[in-house]
Every structure is written in structure tokens, then in C-alpha cells.
């Protein structure tokens, strides 16, 4: 565990050039007003030192962080002020960003909740989104003004004349190896599929939206693993409505959707494994970390663990090799997990198994939709009382909630290492090993 004096974690990003390094952005501590409101720490997960490798400060609260994929020394963060800050770990003065975007109506004016560097080594941009309903693309070498910006618009109603409003974006994800298309989650409970270079009006962007959540979408993640089956069209959303949902952006495939309903509180973040096609993780406000393997079970996690003694979990990120998992909470704790090798050493049939699971999900949705339509027609035709209720229940049965017995948790208490926790799934497979170190900053 890496601890930073009760500052809430707002973002986690691993370095591609130095996989052992992870950047973490923190919110301000209102109990220490004399300190800078924004801080980014770089932790070394290889040596598990009790102090960060680098400390960067900012005079604005921070809402997100990103490591520059093609610049090993650059770190960027999104601010609550709407600005973007950049630091260079080679510069001696780390208390001041080397670059900062201006406060301007041509950029963001609300908190920047998501940043992502996309593209190739020779052609790449930093993309940012905000609750102001804008998407901005930036040249990493120049934050003076965005090289491109669009308003992300939501149409209220199906008519062409319907009112359009800006999408208040909370999270964002790009598919692997795609510079143009992306999805965002919003405060209105919808997910939207958008593109940076669409065919709509200049400086605006219309969308395809996914309606299913009844509360803000807090986390969103495209499928990341690459293999013999193309699954890059899949994405997950997590929400304050206590659910995680699976969607597809694939044209003509609207029936692929599923709801995972094992959480009992706000689900703040979700993340696909970068190597296993059927594995993802989710975290919630009760302090629970859930590990899902859809090849084994689609109705509940294969392992779960409560890791926040106080407060709630905020952010989650996988290491690129799929062997480690970082989780940050609202108390400033960053916990590093070693994942069992069954989660990253794949058997050859995992991809085909997951393809069959997805096909079964789609078929179940189609059958539920048909049942709902039949019950609705029965109700309309003969005046059956409660027909709509029966129809809605037919849809609910697609993803039943189920009470799962807690997984076994064994604790060993040592002198320097505070605890070692092993998480065992229902089939007694060891899935997590969490080593918690006594660290301070």
C-alpha cells in the first residue's frame, strides 16, 4: 500500500516506457490549506519503496492524470479549473508545471475528468473531455490552445428539431489502435459513441447513445486484449445505480448488452484486463474489489475482496502485462495487487469460449425482448392488468441478482509487512495476493 495523507485518488496511469512506474493524481486536503491543492506522485511498483520517485505540484485541484505514451518523461493532469498541466521529471523544479493550458472558452471551462494520449509515435494527440460538454485534442508539445475541439451534443427526442444539449462527460475510453472513435459516460446516465472527425456540423459532434443506467456513469472501458477474435467493439460502463453493463458499438449488433448486478453500492470504476479476453474488475463505494471472469460465471464475480477499511474505492488500473492491478481510494491509499497467473497465462480456448458466451448473451436478450413484446401485445389486446409489469420482469431475468457467499480471506500479520491477503474463489483458486506495506509520504 502506498499512502498519501488522506488525499483522495482521482486518477491512475501506468507508464508504457517504464512499466514499473505508475502516476497517481490526488485531490486537495482541506485540512492543510497551506499546501498546493494538486499533487501527482510517481510510485515505483517494482521496489515497493515507502516514498514516491517524483512529486509534482499544481495550484489547481486535479481530476485526472495521464502518462505521455511516446514521451517517457512527461506527465499530464486535468484540473478542476478546466486547464491541463504538464510536468517533466528531468526538470529540477517540480513544484511548477512546465506547461499549462490557458483558461479559455476555446478549451475547457469545467473539470477535465479524463485524458488519453492516442495515435502513433509519429502522429499522436492528447484528448481531453469535461463536464462542459467539449472534446479537445492537443499537441503534446504545445498546450497553448487545442488543435481541435468539438461540442459533444445530445439530442433530446427523436425529431430533427429536438433540442440539443451538451453532454456532461465524466469518463472516456478509446478502442485499441483507434484514433477516431471513442465512448464517453455522462452525468445523465447514458453512454455515447462519438468520433473526433465526424460528419456533423463544424465544431459539433453528434452521437449514438446507449441507454440503460439510471444514474451517472462513473467509469467506462473498451475491451483491451488482442487475439484471434476481434472484441474491440465491446465496452463496459459502471454507474452510481450499482450496476456494471456490457455494450457493443458494432453496427447492427444492438442486442449484445448485459447487466452485472452484484454490487450493493455506487460502482465508481471498471477496467478490462489487457491480456485476458473475459476478465475485468470493478470497484464500489463499499470498498469492494470484484474480479470477473465471464468464461467462468456471468452472474457474479469469481472473487471479491473488501480492501478499504475506511471510505470508498475511486480508481482502478491494470498494468500492461495484466499481472498487476492498482486500486486507489478516497483516503489516499494506493494498493498494488499481484494477479494469479491463470488470469494472464491464457489457454488457447479462452477466446472461443468467450465468443460463445457473448453469443449466448445476445440470444438471451433476443428471447427476453420477444417475451416482453408478446406480453405487451397480450396486455394491449385483452386489457390484461399488470401486463407491462410482467413484460418488464421478463427483461429483468436476463441478468438476475444473486447472493454469493463471501470468498475466503486469510490474513498473515508480520512485523514490517502489515498483512498479506490471499483471495480464494469459490473453486479454491488463488486469484489475488495483496501485500500491504507500511508506507508514508
N, C-alpha and C positions, 0 to 999 in steps of 0.2 A: 504494500500500500504506500502510495506517495501522498503526502498531506500538505495542504497549503492554507492553514489558518482560517478555516471556515469561509473561504471564498467559493461560491458556487461555480462548478464547472459549466461552461457554456459551449465548449467545442473541443473536439479531439481529432488530431490528424497525424498519421504516421508519415515519415519521410520515405520516399521511394529510393533515393540515393543512399541513405543511411538507415536501413530498416530497423535498427535498434533504437532510433530516436523518435520520440513522439512529442508533438506540440500540443499544449493544453491552454485554452483561454479561460480566464476566470472573471467573474463579476466582482464588483467592489464590495468592500467590507464597511458597512455603515458605522460600525463601532470604532473604526480607526480612520476618521475623516482626513487626517494629515497625509495619508498615503495616496499615491496615484490611483484613480478609480479603475484603471485597466491594467492587467498584467497577463503576460504569456510566459509560461515556463516550458523549457525543453528538458524532458526527462530521458535518461538512458536506461532502457529496459534490459540491456544485456548484463550490466554490472549491478543493477538494482541499488545504486547509491542513495544515501538518505538526503541528498541535496541535488537540485537541478543542475544541468550542464550550463544553461543560459537562463537569464532573467531579463525580460523586455517589459518596458513600462509605456503607458499611454495615458493621456489626460482625458480620456473618454471611457465610459464603460464598454465592455466588449461583449458581443453577442455570438461571434463565430470565429473560426480560425482555419487556415489552410497553409500547407507547405507547398512551395513552388516546385512543381514536378520536374522542371528542367533547369532549375537554378538551385543547386544544393544548399546555398547559404541564405536564401530568402524565406522569410516567414511573413504571412499576411493575416490580418484580422479585420472583421467587420465590426463597426462601432454602433452603439445605440444612437449616436448623433447622425448616422447616415454616411459617415466617412469610412474610408478604408485606409488602414495603416500598414506600413511595411518596415521590417527591420532586416538588417544584415548581420549575421553572427560574427563576421570578420571585423566589424566596426567596434572600436573601443567603447564609445558612448552608447550604451544600450537603453538609457533612460528616455531617449527621444527617438521616434521613428525616423528613418532616413527619407521616407516619402509618406505623404498623406494627401488623400484626395480632398479637394475643396468642398466647402458647404455650398451647394449649388442646386438650383432646380433642374439643371440638366442631368444631375446624378440622383442620388437617393436623399430623401429628407426624413425618412423613418429608419428604425433599426435594421441593420443588414444581418439577417438571420442565417444566411447561407452563402458560402463562397466555394468555387470549384475551378481549378485550372484544367482546361481541356485542350485537346489538339495534339500536335506532334512537336518534336524538338525544334523544327524549323518554322512551324506555324501554330502558335498557341495563344490563348487568351485566358484572362481571369474573368469568370462570370459571377455576377452577384445578383441577389434578389432581396426584396424588402417588403415590409407590410405597406409600403406606399404604392404597391402595385406596379413596380418597374423592374425590368431586367436590364442590367448594364453589362457590356463587355469592355474589358480594359486591356491595354497593353501593359504587361507586367513591368516593363522598363519605364513607364510613364503614367502616373496616376493623376496628371493634371486635369484631364477630362476623359470620359468614356469614349471609346472609338465607335461604339454603337449603343443605342438604348431604345427600348420599346416599352410602351404601356401594355400591361397584361390585362385584358378586358374579359369580363364575364357578362354574358347576355342574360338578363332576367326575363325569361319567357322564350317561346319558340318563334314568335313573329320577327320578321326582319326589322320592324320598327321598335322592337323591345328595347328598353333602357339598358345601357351598358355601364357597368361599374368596374373599377379596378379590383384586381384580385389581391387580397391581403396575404401575401406569401409568408409562410413560416418555415418551409423546408424545401429542398430541391435535390434532384438526382438526375444524372446523365447516364445513358446506357454506355456499356463498354465500347470504346472506339467509335463514338458518335459525337461529332462536334455541334450538331444542329438541333437534334430533338432532345427534349427533356421533360420532366414532370415536376410539378410543384404541389405541395399541400398547403391548404389555406385555413384561415380562421372560420370560414363559413362551412367547414366540414366536407368540402369537396377536394378531389384531386383533379388536376388539369394537365393534359398533354399538350405541349406547346412546341414551337420551334423558333430558333433565333432568326432564321431568314425565311419567314413565311410569305404568303402571297396576299396578305391583307393590306389595309391602308398603311401608308408610311408611318413609322414610329408607333404602330399599334400591333397587337398580336391577338388573334382570336384563337379558340381552343376547342379541344374535345374534353368534356369533363366526365368524371366518374363520381356518381352519387351513391353514397352508402353509409357514410358516417353521420352521426347526429351531433357531433361536437368537433372542435378544431382538430385538424390533422397535424400532429406534433412531429412525426417522423415519416420519412419516405425513402425508399431504396430500390434501385433497379437491381436485377439479378446480375451477379458479377462473374461467376465461374464460367470458363470457356471449355468446350469439349465437343464430342461428336454430335450433340443435339443443340440447335440454336435456341437458347432460352432468354435471349437479351430483351425480349418483349415483355417479360414478367417484371412486375414491381410490387412491393409491399407498402402498406401505409399503416401507421399506428395513430391512435386518437385518444382524446380525453373521454370518449364514450366507452372506454375499457376494452376495445377490440383491436385486433390486427386483421387487415384484409389483404387478400391477394387479387391482383388485377392483371390484365394483359392489354397492351397497346396494339396488338396485332390486328390489322384490318380484317374485318369480317369474323372476329372471334370475341364477341361481347359476352358469350355465355361462360367464359372462363373467369370465374370470380369465386371467392371463398372467404368465409369469416371465421377467424380463430378467437374463441371467446373464453379462454381460461383465466384471463386476468380479472382481478376484482378491484381495480383502481385505474387511474389515468395511465395510459401506456405512452411514455414520453419518447421512446426511440426504438428503432428496429433496424437490423442490418443483416444482409445475406452474407454467408461465408464466401470468401473469394475463391475457394477451391472446390467445395462440395456442392453439387447442384441442388440438393434437397435440404440443406441445413441453413437455418437462420437463428438469430437471437432477438429477444425483446426485453425491455426493462420497464418497470412501473413505479408508481408513487408509493407503493407499499415496501419498496426496497427489494423487489424480486427480480432476479435474472432468470429468464426462461431460455432453454436451449431446445430448439425444434429440429426434428429430422422427419420430413414428410414422407420419406420412404418407409419409415417405421410406424408413424402414427400421425394422422391429420387432425385428430380431435383434441390432442393435448401435447404438451412438451414432453420430450423424453427425459429431461432433467430440469430441476428448478432449484433455486437457492436464494435465500434471503441474505443479502450482503450489506445492507445499510442499517446499522444499528440505530441511527437517528436520521430523520429526514427521508429524502427520496432520491432515486437514481435519475440522472439527467441525460447523459450521453453515453453512446457505446460505439466502439470502432474495432474492426478486425485488423490484425497485421496482414500484410500482403501474402504471406505464406500460409495463412489460415491456421497457424499453430498457436497464436496468442490472441487474447481478447482484452481490451481495455474498457473499463467502465468508470464513469465519473459521477459524483453525486453533488447534492446541494450543500454539503459540508466541506467541500474542498478535497475530498478523498478521491484518489485515482487508483483503482485496483487492477492488477495485471493477472490474467488467468492463463495457465498453460492448458490447452485443449487436448483431450485424448487423441491418440493417433488415428483412431477409427473415424475421426471427424475430418482428417485431411489426407490420409493414405487411402485412396479410393479403390474399391473393387471395380472391375470392368463393367459390371451390370448396373451400377448405380444410376447412370444416365438413362438407360432404357427403362429401369424401374420407375424413375421419376416421370418419364414421358407417359407411362401407363397411369400413374397416379393423377396426372393432370387431365388425361382423357376421362378418367372416372369422375373427377370433379366436374368436368364440363357436362358429362352425361347426367349426373345427379342434378345439376342446375336446370338442365333442359326438362327433366322429368318433373321437377318441382314447379317450374314455370307452367308446364302443361296442366298439372294438377290445379294450380291457382286459377288458370284460365277456365278450366272446366267448372270449378266450384263457383267462380264468379258468374258464369253463364247460368248455372243452376239457380243461383240466388236471384239473378235478374229475371229469369224466365218464370219461376214459380213463387217468387216472393219469399224465399227461404230466409227466415230470421237468422242473423248471425253468419250469413254466407261469407261476408268479407273477412270475418274473424277466422273462419275455417281456412279460407284461402291464404291468409297471412301466415297461419300456423304451418301450412304446407311448405311455405318458403323457409320458415324458421328451422324446420327439420333438416335442412341441408347441412347446417353446422351446429349440432347440439352441444350445449354446455354440459360438462361432466365434472363431478367432483373426484379429483385424483388424490390418492393417498400421498402424503409427503414423502419425498425421497429421503433415503437415509443419509445423515450428515455426521461424519466422525471428526472430532477435534483433537489435536495434539497440542499441548501448550509447552513451549520451550522458553528459554531464558531470553535470547536476543530476538529470535523469530517469535512474534506474538502468537501466531497459530498457523497450523497447516490444515486446510479443509479439503476433504475429498468428497465429491458429489457422485453418488451412485444412482444409476437409473433403475427403472422397475425390473429390468432384466439383469441387474447387478453389474452392468458395465460401468467402469470408472470413466466419467466424461470430463470432469474438471479437477484440476489440482490448483488450489489457490494458496499462495504463500504470502502472508501478510507480514510486512516488515515494520518495525518501529522507526518511522522516519519523520523528520520535521524540516520545516523551512522557515 
